[in-house]
Amino acid sequence: MLDQQKENDSPEAIEQAITELERYRERIVNDLFQSAQQVDISQKTTMAKIGQNPEIMKIDAEIEKLQAQQAKLR
C-alpha cells in the first residue's frame, strides 16, 4: 500500500494529475463560454463568473496543491 502511495507521489504522477486537471478546467471554461454566448452574456461578465465558479475554484486549489508538492520533490 505504501509503495502505491510513493508511486502516486512521483514527479511524473503529479505532472500527469496537473495536466489532467488543466484539461478538465479548460473543458469547463469552454463550456461556460459557449453557454454564455448562447444567452448573450458579455465576455467580461463571463470571465468574472468563471473566477467564482465553485468547480473551477476547486480545480485551481488542487492544481496549486499539486504544484507545491511537485516543487518539494525537485
Summary of the structure (lengths in Angstrom):
residues: 74
radius of gyration: 16.0
end to end distance: 23.8
largest distance: 51.6
contacts: 175
relative contact order: 0.16
helix: 88%
strand: 0%
